[in-house]
Amino acid sequence: MGQQNLWKGILLGAAIGGAIALIDQDTRRYVGEKSRNAGATCQGYVKHPSEAIHSLRVCYDSFSSQLNKGVEDLLELLQKAESMLNKVGEINQEVKQQLEAVDDPKEAS
């Protein structure tokens, strides 16, 4: 029951907020323009479904290539970070050995 009331409250709040936003004339004009454009686009896709599929495929290919490039860039960055951490570890080990050599009385004399 509580979850149902939550969703009703959210929907009611969104409806009231949308209605209040439409008081502004510029907002009404913007919503009308975008609604007409969306309707025209949907009608075009209904009349020519192959164009809709082609458009969807082009968008998918573009998104896929951008995602692949992002993953490759991330992997390259991680490899560089790993290399830097390895170098820091090597330097740390060398410093540790030098400090041990200085602290060792046999090697100091």
Rosetta silent file (secondary structure, phi, psi, omega in degrees, C-alpha in Angstrom):
SEQUENCE: MGQQNLWKGILLGAAIGGAIALIDQDTRRYVGEKSRNAGATCQGYVKHPSEAIHSLRVCYDSFSSQLNKGVEDLLELLQKAESMLNKVGEINQEVKQQLEAVDDPKEAS
SCORE:     score description
SCORE:     0.000 S_00000001
   1 L     0.000  -42.160 -177.904    0.000    0.000    0.000 S_00000001
   2 H   -64.716  -39.195 -179.637    2.817    2.414    0.904 S_00000001
   3 H   -66.818  -39.524  178.942    4.640    1.846   -2.376 S_00000001
   4 H   -63.073  -41.092  178.372    1.444    2.469   -4.351 S_00000001
   5 H   -66.333  -35.383  178.525    0.892    5.750   -2.499 S_00000001
   6 H   -61.118  -49.541 -178.604    4.492    6.754   -3.209 S_00000001
   7 H   -65.654  -37.871  176.274    4.066    6.307   -6.958 S_00000001
   8 H   -62.175  -42.618  178.753    0.729    8.105   -6.922 S_00000001
   9 H   -63.895  -40.758  179.232    2.355   10.993   -5.082 S_00000001
  10 H   -64.480  -47.138 -179.841    5.248   11.131   -7.519 S_00000001
  11 H   -64.507  -41.359  178.842    2.940   11.117  -10.548 S_00000001
  12 H   -64.504  -42.662  177.850    0.618   13.689   -9.006 S_00000001
  13 H   -63.018  -40.367  178.171    3.569   15.937   -8.158 S_00000001
  14 H   -65.572  -41.633  179.622    4.941   15.622  -11.684 S_00000001
  15 H   -64.564  -43.574  179.877    1.538   16.458  -13.186 S_00000001
  16 H   -66.899  -42.252  178.378    1.097   19.490  -10.937 S_00000001
  17 H   -62.781  -41.612  177.291    4.659   20.640  -11.603 S_00000001
  18 H   -63.930  -41.471  179.279    4.178   20.265  -15.352 S_00000001
  19 H   -64.804  -40.551  178.540    0.902   22.191  -15.234 S_00000001
  20 H   -66.133  -38.869  179.707    2.510   25.018  -13.257 S_00000001
  21 H   -64.386  -30.237 -178.175    5.429   25.127  -15.702 S_00000001
  22 L   -76.568   -2.559  175.824    2.969   25.548  -18.595 S_00000001
  23 L   -63.971  -35.678  179.911    1.756   28.844  -17.140 S_00000001
  24 L   -72.029  131.958 -176.484    4.733   30.485  -18.880 S_00000001
  25 H   -66.562  -39.609  179.168    4.008   31.280  -22.542 S_00000001
  26 H   -63.193  -37.631  178.722    7.559   30.483  -23.717 S_00000001
  27 H   -66.574  -42.744  178.025    7.366   27.088  -22.042 S_00000001
  28 H   -61.539  -42.128  179.973    4.026   26.333  -23.714 S_00000001
  29 H   -63.652  -43.786  179.850    5.454   27.333  -27.096 S_00000001
  30 H   -62.605  -46.211 -179.572    8.534   25.154  -26.538 S_00000001
  31 H   -63.541  -41.974  178.793    6.474   22.134  -25.470 S_00000001
  32 H   -62.848  -43.957 -179.993    4.147   22.557  -28.448 S_00000001
  33 H   -63.192  -47.180  179.889    7.025   22.818  -30.896 S_00000001
  34 H   -65.153  -36.625  178.563    8.818   19.779  -29.501 S_00000001
  35 H   -65.508  -43.308  178.041    5.581   17.776  -29.443 S_00000001
  36 H   -63.203  -42.936  178.725    4.869   18.598  -33.097 S_00000001
  37 H   -62.340  -42.700  179.307    8.437   17.653  -34.074 S_00000001
  38 H   -64.214  -41.258  178.320    8.193   14.350  -32.185 S_00000001
  39 H   -63.283  -42.950  179.272    4.835   13.608  -33.818 S_00000001
  40 H   -64.786  -39.872  178.360    6.186   14.327  -37.292 S_00000001
  41 H   -64.245  -43.566  178.817    9.198   12.121  -36.657 S_00000001
  42 H   -63.588  -41.136  178.050    6.978    9.277  -35.421 S_00000001
  43 H   -63.406  -40.157  177.743    4.720    9.598  -38.465 S_00000001
  44 H   -62.907  -39.571  178.856    7.751    9.473  -40.733 S_00000001
  45 H   -70.176  -33.588  177.783    8.973    6.317  -39.026 S_00000001
  46 H   -67.641  -39.952 -179.898    5.512    4.715  -39.292 S_00000001
  47 H   -73.494  -32.317 -176.842    5.392    5.474  -43.026 S_00000001
  48 L  -131.623   77.358 -176.850    9.007    4.384  -43.591 S_00000001
  49 H   -63.806  -27.087  179.531    9.986    1.769  -40.986 S_00000001
  50 H   -65.190  -33.561  176.849   13.203    0.901  -42.842 S_00000001
  51 H   -66.461  -37.534  178.447   14.439    4.449  -42.193 S_00000001
  52 H   -63.566  -43.729 -179.995   13.714    3.987  -38.494 S_00000001
  53 H   -66.447  -42.053  178.349   15.722    0.777  -38.420 S_00000001
  54 H   -62.235  -44.719  179.141   18.554    2.373  -40.388 S_00000001
  55 H   -61.835  -42.979  178.059   18.599    5.374  -38.046 S_00000001
  56 H   -62.565  -41.053  179.988   18.623    3.087  -35.024 S_00000001
  57 H   -65.896  -41.888  179.244   21.484    1.065  -36.483 S_00000001
  58 H   -62.733  -43.750  179.034   23.530    4.193  -37.236 S_00000001
  59 H   -64.041  -42.242  178.455   22.995    5.460  -33.687 S_00000001
  60 H   -62.145  -45.380  179.750   23.925    2.062  -32.245 S_00000001
  61 H   -61.563  -42.307  179.253   27.096    1.864  -34.357 S_00000001
  62 H   -63.647  -46.843  178.770   28.108    5.363  -33.307 S_00000001
  63 H   -61.736  -42.727 -178.874   27.466    4.629  -29.637 S_00000001
  64 H   -63.017  -43.975 -179.359   29.290    1.313  -29.875 S_00000001
  65 H   -67.452  -38.228  177.678   32.385    2.846  -31.470 S_00000001
  66 H   -65.640  -40.446  178.388   32.470    5.652  -28.894 S_00000001
  67 H   -64.601  -43.942  178.644   32.135    3.122  -26.078 S_00000001
  68 H   -61.513  -42.441  178.816   34.916    0.956  -27.526 S_00000001
  69 H   -63.873  -40.487  178.118   37.204    3.976  -27.848 S_00000001
  70 H   -63.352  -41.043  179.149   36.454    4.963  -24.260 S_00000001
  71 H   -66.358  -41.810  178.399   37.238    1.464  -23.001 S_00000001
  72 H   -62.848  -42.532  177.933   40.489    1.383  -24.986 S_00000001
  73 H   -62.580  -40.544  178.770   41.496    4.775  -23.573 S_00000001
  74 H   -64.230  -43.252  178.430   40.675    3.580  -20.068 S_00000001
  75 H   -63.008  -40.705  178.103   42.754    0.420  -20.515 S_00000001
  76 H   -63.332  -42.143  178.317   45.686    2.469  -21.804 S_00000001
  77 H   -63.159  -41.771  178.419   45.407    4.789  -18.814 S_00000001
  78 H   -64.553  -38.048  177.890   45.318    1.830  -16.425 S_00000001
  79 H   -64.778  -40.355  177.991   48.418    0.348  -18.070 S_00000001
  80 H   -65.543  -40.592  178.819   50.265    3.651  -17.642 S_00000001
  81 H   -64.213  -40.981  178.487   49.183    3.840  -14.008 S_00000001
  82 H   -63.508  -41.275  178.237   50.378    0.269  -13.425 S_00000001
  83 H   -62.533  -43.683  178.916   53.725    1.092  -15.027 S_00000001
  84 H   -63.908  -41.658  178.975   54.126    4.157  -12.828 S_00000001
  85 H   -64.465  -37.156  176.578   53.244    2.166   -9.712 S_00000001
  86 H   -63.451  -41.787  178.619   55.823   -0.469  -10.654 S_00000001
  87 H   -64.730  -41.201  177.943   58.464    2.256  -11.031 S_00000001
  88 H   -62.426  -41.192  177.666   57.513    3.731   -7.666 S_00000001
  89 H   -62.390  -41.030  178.696   57.805    0.254   -6.129 S_00000001
  90 H   -64.827  -43.818  178.794   61.263   -0.205   -7.656 S_00000001
  91 H   -63.095  -42.133  178.544   62.403    3.192   -6.371 S_00000001
  92 H   -60.212  -42.122  179.702   60.983    2.371   -2.945 S_00000001
  93 H   -65.250  -42.194  178.910   62.893   -0.907   -2.915 S_00000001
  94 H   -64.129  -42.361  178.627   66.148    0.825   -3.917 S_00000001
  95 H   -63.290  -41.092  179.620   65.721    3.456   -1.207 S_00000001
  96 H   -62.311  -43.829  179.100   65.012    0.744    1.326 S_00000001
  97 H   -64.346  -40.213  179.052   68.172   -1.127    0.327 S_00000001
  98 H   -66.497  -39.755  177.623   70.254    2.042    0.538 S_00000001
  99 H   -65.381  -38.731  177.501   68.836    2.857    3.978 S_00000001
 100 H   -65.688  -37.589  179.919   69.605   -0.675    5.158 S_00000001
 101 H   -66.791  -37.264  179.212   73.153   -0.351    3.828 S_00000001
 102 H   -71.893  -35.886 -179.627   73.633    2.911    5.723 S_00000001
 103 H   -76.435  -21.856 -178.534   72.189    1.442    8.920 S_00000001
 104 L   -76.732  116.672 -175.991   74.349   -1.716    8.639 S_00000001
 105 H   -68.072  -27.033 -178.300   77.533   -1.057   10.668 S_00000001
 106 H   -68.348  -40.974 -177.938   79.570   -3.694    8.798 S_00000001
 107 H   -79.426  -23.583 -178.929   79.095   -2.007    5.424 S_00000001
 108 H   -71.503  -29.016 -177.376   79.579    1.482    6.817 S_00000001
 109 L   -91.692    0.000    0.000   83.185    0.747    7.944 S_00000001
